[in-house]
Amino acid sequence: MKSTDKPNRNLIIALDGPSGTGKSTTARLVAKKLGLTYIDTGAMYRGLTWKALSRGVPCTDEEALVRLFAETEIGFDERGNLLVDGISRAAEIRTPEVSANVSPCSVHPRVRERMVELQRKVAEARSSILDGRDVGTTVFPRADLKFYMVADTKVRAKRRFDELVAMGASTTLEEVEANLLERDRIDSSRAASPLRKAEDAEEIDTTGLTIEEQVDRIVRRAEVVRAGTTPKPQGNNMSKITYGDEETLKEIEAAESRFAGRAVEGEGVEQYFDTMNGLEVGKVVNGTVLKIDDQEVLVDVAFKSEGSIPRAEFKDMPDLKVGDVVEIYIEELEDDNGSLRLSKQRADFIRVWEKIRVAYENNEVVRGKLVRRIKGGVVVDLFGIEAFLPGSQIDLRQIPDINALIGQEFDLKVIKVNKARRNIVVSRRVVLEEERNK
């Protein structure tokens, strides 16, 4: 069995996405808050690219790059800065010339194969957060947590441009944007481990988020997982539903026009709560609490099959006691210790998703809390999951100060559910219009 097929004893967080989405800054701060080792996998490719350019090795020559790699030592110092042959090259690898050549140099399968081996070797010895383009899909497909960061292209370009200017580089915003788009094209279309979102990765759109908000979202998720260091099984798609984006805004009118007699875009969610004759991975079942301590909860799920769940996953049940029946999700039938691997958090997620689906199909009113402003609208806490409330859907008239509504709860209706893109869009305006027309 390959090393990547084994559950990780150390916490591994994968943070993927295109350039300029804030991966490196976010990863560094998350590492600092959680005491993890930060590994910038993109910097490792940049280090090889810088050396190839310095030696006059063409990025199109895979054989020459492989030979160069074999004689190159790539690592990091205690502050996380890249070392090439023992010398810090933190500034050199961020120049426009390296940025323009890193994708062509990294596209070769044999180069990526050797780099992935090195990345695993560096990370597996300790709890780490890695950022790159294929961490969650190739380097650590069974990472404990996976995130995929995206952002508007012009926002990404401005971030990278400001970074280059601060370093004294001579370039233009247009050149930076063109470089980003070309890198996106190369990285997404290459044959070897292309840039793409892992099926079980949580998407974070950083366009309207502060660095602090990005870091906090990842830290909160990591703290839950870290309580039991329970890795997620490969292929499980229990990722968090994220709020809408600008593309979603354009669909609001169409969603409203078919509101009275619409068909659900995300077809019915699997009936995880059916009564089962046996245990099966990916199912939600009832379990009985057998034992509780500060670290974990021991649960029996029938047939004298037991599994432990981190105590942190029961924070919404402060009065939990032995004998209580709880809904839990089966992650794995047998771990290295021969026990079930269970999760209450994922069972809660499935239940909430089902509640949202039913509300959408039956045109039911739901209660949501406005939590923060973002571009184009407001993020709403809907049963503990983030939904998107467009600015045009907050009221019947224009609201002069949307910030004044943050923290308040309102009756809403779900007007769009896109399961494939993990989007939920809600409207208060629809509720108000229906009340006015009664």
C-alpha positions as CSV (number, residue, x, y, z in Angstrom):
1,M,0.0,0.0,0.0
2,K,1.3,3.5,-0.8
3,S,2.0,5.9,2.0
4,T,-0.6,8.3,0.8
5,D,-3.3,5.6,1.2
6,K,-2.7,5.4,5.0
7,P,-4.4,7.6,7.5
8,N,-2.1,10.4,8.5
9,R,-1.0,10.3,12.2
10,N,-0.1,14.0,11.9
11,L,-2.6,16.6,10.8
12,I,-2.3,17.5,7.1
13,I,-4.1,20.5,5.7
14,A,-4.2,20.9,1.9
15,L,-4.8,24.4,0.5
16,D,-5.1,24.6,-3.3
17,G,-6.1,27.2,-5.9
18,P,-4.8,29.5,-8.5
19,S,-2.3,32.3,-8.0
20,G,-3.3,35.5,-6.2
21,T,-6.1,33.9,-4.1
22,G,-4.2,34.4,-0.8
23,K,-3.1,30.8,-0.3
24,S,0.4,31.5,1.0
25,T,-0.5,34.4,3.4
26,T,-3.4,32.4,4.7
27,A,-1.4,29.2,5.1
28,R,1.4,31.0,7.0
29,L,-1.0,32.5,9.5
30,V,-2.9,29.3,9.9
31,A,0.4,27.5,10.6
32,K,1.3,30.1,13.2
33,K,-2.1,29.9,15.0
34,L,-2.1,26.1,15.1
35,G,1.6,25.4,15.5
36,L,1.9,23.6,12.1
37,T,4.8,23.5,9.7
38,Y,4.0,25.6,6.6
39,I,5.1,24.2,3.3
40,D,4.8,26.3,0.2
41,T,4.8,23.7,-2.6
42,G,4.5,26.3,-5.3
43,A,7.7,27.9,-4.0
44,M,9.5,24.6,-4.5
45,Y,8.6,24.6,-8.2
46,R,9.7,28.2,-8.3
47,G,13.0,27.3,-6.8
48,L,13.7,24.8,-9.5
49,T,12.5,27.2,-12.2
50,W,14.8,29.9,-10.8
51,K,17.8,27.6,-10.9
52,A,16.9,26.4,-14.5
53,L,16.8,30.0,-15.6
54,S,20.1,30.8,-13.8
55,R,21.7,27.8,-15.5
56,G,20.2,28.4,-18.9
57,V,18.2,25.2,-18.9
58,P,15.2,25.4,-21.2
59,C,11.8,24.9,-19.5
60,T,10.8,22.8,-22.5
61,D,13.6,20.2,-21.9
62,E,12.1,17.7,-19.4
63,E,15.2,15.5,-19.4
64,A,17.5,18.4,-18.6
65,L,15.2,19.6,-15.8
66,V,15.1,16.1,-14.3
67,R,18.9,16.1,-14.3
68,L,19.0,19.5,-12.7
69,F,16.5,18.5,-10.1
70,A,18.7,15.5,-9.1
71,E,21.6,17.8,-8.3
72,T,19.5,20.4,-6.5
73,E,18.7,20.6,-2.8
74,I,15.3,22.3,-2.1
75,G,14.1,22.9,1.4
76,F,13.0,25.6,3.9
77,D,14.5,27.5,6.7
78,E,13.0,27.8,10.2
79,R,10.9,30.8,9.0
80,G,9.4,28.9,6.1
81,N,11.6,30.7,3.4
82,L,12.7,28.6,0.5
83,L,16.2,27.4,0.3
84,V,17.9,26.3,-2.9
85,D,21.1,24.5,-2.3
86,G,21.1,25.8,1.3
87,I,20.7,29.5,0.3
88,S,17.5,31.5,0.8
89,R,16.0,32.5,-2.5
90,A,12.7,34.0,-1.1
91,A,13.0,37.2,-3.2
92,E,14.5,35.7,-6.4
93,I,11.7,33.2,-6.9
94,R,9.0,35.9,-6.9
95,T,10.3,37.9,-9.9
96,P,8.1,38.3,-13.0
97,E,10.6,36.2,-15.0
98,V,10.2,33.2,-12.7
99,S,6.4,33.7,-12.6
100,A,6.3,33.6,-16.4
101,N,8.3,30.4,-16.5
102,V,7.2,28.4,-13.5
103,S,4.2,26.8,-15.1
104,P,6.1,25.7,-18.3
105,C,8.9,24.3,-16.1
106,S,6.4,22.5,-13.8
107,V,4.2,20.9,-16.5
108,H,6.4,17.9,-17.1
109,P,5.2,14.6,-15.5
110,R,8.7,13.4,-14.4
111,V,9.4,16.7,-12.7
112,R,6.1,16.7,-10.9
113,E,6.6,13.1,-9.8
114,R,9.9,13.9,-8.2
115,M,8.6,17.1,-6.6
116,V,5.6,15.3,-5.1
117,E,8.0,12.7,-3.5
118,L,10.0,15.5,-2.0
119,Q,6.9,17.3,-0.7
120,R,5.5,14.2,0.9
121,K,8.9,13.5,2.6
122,V,9.0,17.0,4.0
123,A,5.4,17.1,5.2
124,E,4.8,13.6,6.5
125,A,7.3,13.9,9.4
126,R,5.1,16.6,11.2
127,S,1.7,18.2,11.2
128,S,1.7,20.5,8.2
129,I,-0.3,22.9,6.0
130,L,0.7,22.8,2.4
131,D,-0.5,25.2,-0.3
132,G,-0.2,24.7,-4.0
133,R,-2.2,23.5,-7.0
134,D,-2.4,19.7,-6.6
135,V,-1.9,19.1,-2.8
136,G,-5.4,17.8,-2.2
137,T,-5.6,15.8,-5.4
138,T,-2.1,14.4,-5.8
139,V,0.3,15.1,-3.0
140,F,-2.0,14.2,-0.1
141,P,-5.3,12.9,-1.5
142,R,-6.2,11.8,2.0
143,A,-5.4,15.0,3.8
144,D,-7.4,15.6,6.9
145,L,-8.7,18.9,5.5
146,K,-8.8,20.3,2.0
147,F,-9.6,23.8,0.9
148,Y,-9.8,25.3,-2.6
149,M,-9.4,29.1,-2.8
150,V,-10.7,31.2,-5.6
151,A,-11.1,34.9,-6.3
152,D,-12.1,37.3,-9.0
153,T,-9.3,37.5,-11.6
154,K,-8.9,41.3,-11.4
155,V,-8.6,41.1,-7.6
156,R,-6.0,38.4,-7.9
157,A,-4.0,40.5,-10.4
158,K,-4.1,43.5,-8.1
159,R,-2.9,41.5,-5.1
160,R,0.0,40.1,-7.1
161,F,0.8,43.4,-8.7
162,D,1.0,45.1,-5.3
163,E,3.3,42.3,-4.0
164,L,5.7,42.7,-7.0
165,V,5.8,46.5,-6.6
166,A,6.6,46.2,-2.9
167,M,9.5,44.0,-4.0
168,G,10.7,46.6,-6.4
169,A,9.8,44.7,-9.6
170,S,9.1,46.7,-12.8
171,T,5.8,45.5,-14.3
172,T,2.2,46.6,-15.1
173,L,-1.1,45.5,-13.8
174,E,-2.1,44.4,-17.3
175,E,1.1,42.2,-17.6
176,V,0.4,40.6,-14.2
177,E,-3.2,39.8,-15.1
178,A,-2.1,38.3,-18.5
179,N,0.5,36.2,-16.7
180,L,-2.1,34.9,-14.2
181,L,-4.5,33.9,-17.0
182,E,-1.8,32.1,-18.9
183,R,-0.7,30.3,-15.8
184,D,-4.3,29.3,-15.1
185,R,-4.6,27.9,-18.7
186,I,-1.3,25.9,-18.4
187,D,-1.9,24.7,-14.9
188,S,-5.5,23.6,-15.6
189,S,-4.8,21.8,-18.9
190,R,-1.5,20.0,-18.1
191,A,-1.7,16.2,-18.2
192,A,0.2,15.6,-15.0
193,S,-1.8,16.6,-11.8
194,P,-3.6,19.6,-13.3
195,L,-5.0,22.4,-11.2
196,R,-8.5,21.4,-10.1
197,K,-10.6,21.3,-7.0
198,A,-10.7,18.0,-5.1
199,E,-14.2,16.6,-4.8
200,D,-14.0,16.7,-1.0
201,A,-12.4,20.2,-0.8
202,E,-14.2,23.2,0.8
203,E,-14.2,26.1,-1.6
204,I,-13.4,29.6,-0.2
205,D,-14.0,32.6,-2.4
206,T,-11.6,35.2,-1.1
207,T,-12.8,38.1,-3.3
208,G,-14.7,39.8,-0.5
209,L,-12.9,38.3,2.5
210,T,-10.2,39.7,4.7
211,I,-7.1,37.6,5.5
212,E,-8.4,37.3,9.1
213,E,-11.7,35.9,7.8
214,Q,-9.9,33.4,5.6
215,V,-7.7,32.2,8.4
216,D,-10.5,32.0,11.0
217,R,-12.6,29.8,8.7
218,I,-9.8,27.3,8.3
219,V,-8.6,27.4,11.9
220,R,-12.2,26.7,13.1
221,R,-12.5,23.7,10.9
222,A,-9.0,22.4,11.8
223,E,-9.7,22.6,15.5
224,V,-12.7,20.3,15.2
225,V,-10.7,17.7,13.2
226,R,-7.6,18.1,15.3
227,A,-9.5,17.2,18.4
228,G,-9.5,13.6,17.2
229,T,-7.0,13.9,14.3
230,T,-9.6,12.0,12.2
231,P,-8.7,12.0,8.5
232,K,-11.3,12.3,5.9
233,P,-11.7,9.2,3.6
234,Q,-10.8,9.8,0.0
235,G,-13.7,10.4,-2.3
236,N,-16.1,11.6,0.4
237,N,-17.9,14.7,-0.7
238,M,-19.2,16.2,2.6
239,S,-17.7,19.6,1.8
240,K,-19.2,22.8,3.1
241,I,-21.8,24.7,1.1
242,T,-20.5,28.1,0.1
243,Y,-22.3,31.3,-0.6
244,G,-23.0,32.7,-4.1
245,D,-20.7,34.6,-6.4
246,E,-21.1,37.1,-9.2
247,E,-22.2,34.4,-11.6
248,T,-24.9,33.5,-9.2
249,L,-26.1,37.1,-9.1
250,K,-26.9,36.9,-12.8
251,E,-29.1,33.9,-12.2
252,I,-31.3,35.4,-9.5
253,E,-33.8,36.9,-11.9
254,A,-34.2,33.5,-13.7
255,A,-34.6,31.8,-10.3
256,E,-37.3,34.2,-9.2
257,S,-39.2,33.9,-12.4
258,R,-39.7,30.2,-12.0
259,F,-40.0,30.4,-8.2
260,A,-43.7,29.4,-8.1
261,G,-43.3,26.2,-10.1
262,R,-39.6,25.5,-10.3
263,A,-37.8,22.2,-10.6
264,V,-34.9,21.5,-8.2
265,E,-31.5,21.9,-9.9
266,G,-29.7,19.7,-7.3
267,E,-31.9,16.6,-7.5
268,G,-32.9,14.9,-4.3
269,V,-30.2,14.3,-1.8
270,E,-29.5,10.6,-1.1
271,Q,-31.8,9.2,1.6
272,Y,-29.0,8.7,4.2
273,F,-31.5,8.3,7.0
274,D,-33.2,5.1,5.7
275,T,-33.3,2.2,8.1
276,M,-30.5,-0.1,7.3
277,N,-30.0,-3.8,7.7
278,G,-26.2,-3.4,8.1
279,L,-23.5,-0.9,8.3
280,E,-22.2,0.9,5.3
281,V,-19.6,3.6,4.7
282,G,-21.3,6.9,3.8
283,K,-24.5,6.3,5.7
284,V,-26.0,8.1,8.7
285,V,-27.2,5.8,11.4
286,N,-28.4,6.0,15.1
287,G,-25.8,5.3,17.7
288,T,-25.9,4.9,21.5
289,V,-23.5,6.8,23.7
290,L,-21.5,4.3,25.8
291,K,-18.8,6.5,27.3
292,I,-17.9,10.2,27.6
293,D,-14.6,11.8,28.6
294,D,-12.9,15.2,27.9
295,Q,-11.4,14.0,24.6
296,E,-13.9,11.6,22.9
297,V,-17.3,10.0,23.0
298,L,-17.6,6.2,22.5
299,V,-20.7,5.3,20.4
300,D,-22.2,1.9,19.7
301,V,-24.0,1.7,16.3
302,A,-25.4,-1.9,16.5
303,F,-23.9,-5.4,16.2
304,K,-21.6,-4.4,19.1
305,S,-19.7,-2.2,16.7
306,E,-18.1,0.8,18.4
307,G,-16.3,3.9,17.4
308,S,-14.9,7.1,19.0
309,I,-15.8,10.6,18.0
310,P,-13.9,13.7,19.1
311,R,-15.8,15.4,22.0
312,A,-15.5,18.7,20.2
313,E,-18.0,17.5,17.6
314,F,-20.7,17.5,20.4
315,K,-20.2,21.1,21.4
316,D,-23.9,21.7,20.6
317,M,-24.9,19.0,23.1
318,P,-23.4,20.2,26.5
319,D,-25.8,17.9,28.4
320,L,-24.8,14.7,26.5
321,K,-25.0,11.6,28.7
322,V,-24.4,7.9,28.5
323,G,-27.4,6.2,26.9
324,D,-28.3,9.1,24.6
325,V,-29.1,8.2,21.0
326,V,-27.3,10.4,18.4
327,E,-27.1,10.4,14.6
328,I,-23.6,9.7,13.3
329,Y,-22.0,9.3,9.9
330,I,-19.9,6.2,9.1
331,E,-16.6,7.2,7.6
332,E,-14.8,3.8,7.7
333,L,-15.9,0.4,8.8
334,E,-12.5,-0.5,10.2
335,D,-9.5,1.7,11.0
336,D,-5.9,0.6,12.0
337,N,-7.2,-0.4,15.4
338,G,-10.2,-2.4,14.1
339,S,-12.7,0.2,15.2
340,L,-15.4,2.1,13.3
341,R,-14.4,5.7,12.3
342,L,-17.4,7.9,12.9
343,S,-18.4,11.6,12.7
344,K,-21.3,13.5,14.2
345,Q,-20.3,16.7,12.4
346,R,-20.9,15.1,9.0
347,A,-24.2,13.6,10.1
348,D,-25.2,17.1,11.2
349,F,-24.2,18.5,7.8
350,I,-26.3,15.9,5.9
351,R,-29.3,16.6,8.1
352,V,-29.0,20.4,7.5
353,W,-28.6,19.8,3.7
354,E,-31.8,17.8,3.7
355,K,-33.6,20.5,5.6
356,I,-32.6,23.1,3.1
357,R,-33.6,20.9,0.2
358,V,-37.0,20.3,1.6
359,A,-37.5,24.0,2.3
360,Y,-36.5,24.7,-1.3
361,E,-38.8,22.1,-2.9
362,N,-41.8,23.0,-0.7
363,N,-41.5,26.7,-0.8
364,E,-41.1,26.9,2.9
365,V,-40.0,29.9,5.0
366,V,-36.7,29.5,6.8
367,R,-35.0,31.6,9.5
368,G,-31.5,33.0,8.9
369,K,-29.1,35.4,10.5
370,L,-27.2,38.0,8.6
371,V,-23.5,37.6,9.6
372,R,-21.3,39.7,7.3
373,R,-21.2,41.9,4.2
374,I,-19.5,40.6,1.1
375,K,-19.4,41.9,-2.5
376,G,-22.9,41.9,-3.9
377,G,-24.8,41.1,-0.8
378,V,-24.7,39.4,2.7
379,V,-23.6,36.0,4.0
380,V,-26.4,34.4,6.0
381,D,-26.1,31.7,8.6
382,L,-28.8,29.1,7.6
383,F,-28.9,26.2,10.1
384,G,-25.2,26.6,10.6
385,I,-24.3,26.7,6.9
386,E,-23.4,29.8,4.9
387,A,-25.9,31.0,2.3
388,F,-25.9,34.1,0.1
389,L,-28.4,36.9,0.3
390,P,-28.0,39.3,-2.7
391,G,-28.3,43.0,-1.9
392,S,-31.3,43.2,-4.3
393,Q,-33.2,40.5,-2.3
394,I,-32.9,42.1,1.2
395,D,-35.9,44.3,1.0
396,L,-38.6,45.7,-1.3
397,R,-36.8,49.0,-1.4
398,Q,-33.1,49.9,-1.4
399,I,-31.5,49.6,2.0
400,P,-29.3,52.7,2.7
401,D,-27.1,50.9,5.3
402,I,-26.9,47.1,5.0
403,N,-24.4,47.0,7.8
404,A,-27.1,48.0,10.2
405,L,-28.8,44.7,9.6
406,I,-25.8,42.5,10.4
407,G,-26.6,40.3,13.4
408,Q,-30.3,40.4,12.9
409,E,-32.5,37.3,12.0
410,F,-35.1,37.4,9.2
411,D,-37.6,35.0,7.5
412,L,-36.2,34.0,4.2
413,K,-36.9,31.6,1.3
414,V,-34.4,29.5,-0.6
415,I,-34.6,30.6,-4.2
416,K,-31.6,28.7,-5.6
417,V,-29.8,25.5,-4.7
418,N,-26.9,24.4,-6.9
419,K,-25.6,21.2,-5.5
420,A,-22.8,20.9,-8.0
421,R,-21.4,24.3,-7.1
422,R,-22.3,24.1,-3.4
423,N,-24.3,27.4,-3.7
424,I,-27.4,28.4,-1.7
425,V,-29.1,31.7,-2.5
426,V,-31.9,33.1,-0.2
427,S,-34.3,36.0,-0.5
428,R,-36.1,38.1,2.0
429,R,-37.8,40.1,-0.7
430,V,-39.8,37.2,-1.9
431,V,-41.2,36.7,1.6
432,L,-42.1,40.4,1.9
433,E,-43.8,40.4,-1.6
434,E,-45.9,37.3,-0.6
435,E,-47.0,39.0,2.6
436,R,-47.8,42.2,0.8
437,N,-50.0,40.3,-1.8
438,K,-52.0,38.4,0.8
